[in-house]
Amino acid sequence: MIYKVLYQKDRIVNPRRETTQTLYIEAESIVTARTLVEQNTPYNIELIQELAGNSLKYEQDHADFKLTSFTSKEAK
């Protein structure tokens, strides 16, 4: 599955819509996706959304779509 992760780069500063960023990650589940991001970044995760079908196609065609790759033995 591919997941869209909305996040803030800093956990200390209050989240603002204007500074929300996005990354795309492939993982077995939403729990695994969250674990991978939390273990490999200092990001404050706002939302994780599963992408499939038309939603995935739209993101691939209209966004700066690039899969982020993390490797973590604990997340498997």
N, C-alpha and C positions, 0 to 999 in steps of 0.2 A: 504494500500500500504506500501511497505517497501522501504526505501530510504537509500542510501549510502552517507554519509556526509564526505567529505574530508576537513580537517581543520588543522590549526596551533594552538598550545596551547597558544600562546601569540599574542595579537593584536598589540603590539608595535614593535616587531622585524619583519623585512622584511621576507616574506614567502620564504622558500627554499624547493625544491622538496625533499631533503634528510630528512627534518623534518616533512613532511606532515604525518598526522595520519588519521585513518578512524574509524568511528562509524556507526552503523546501527540502524535505528529508524523506528518504525511503526507509520504512521500518515495518516490523511485523504487526505492531499494534500501536495505539495512541500512547499507552503506558511506556512502551519501549522508546518511542519518539521523544517523549518528555524526558525520560531518563538519559538518553544520549545527549540531548541539548543541555540539560542541567549538569551533567558530568564533564562536559567538554567546553562550556562557555560560562561567562559570568552574567549571562542575560537574565532578565526578568520576563518570564513567559506570560503573555496575556491570554493567548488563545491558541489551541491546536485544532485544526480542521482537516478532516479526511477529504482528499480530492479523488474523484472518480468520474468517469463518463464525461458529460458536457462541462462540468466544473473544471476538471483536469485539462481538457482541451482548451478551454477559455484561458486558463492561467498560462499554458504553454504558448498560446498565440498572442496574448496581450500583455503579459507581465514580463519582468526581467527574470525569466524562469531558468534556474540553474540548481540542480540537486546538490545539496551540501552533504559531504560524506564524513562520518565520524566512525571510529572503531573503538569499541569498548567491550571488554570481556564480561563485565558485570551486567551489562544490559541484555545479554543473550540468554 
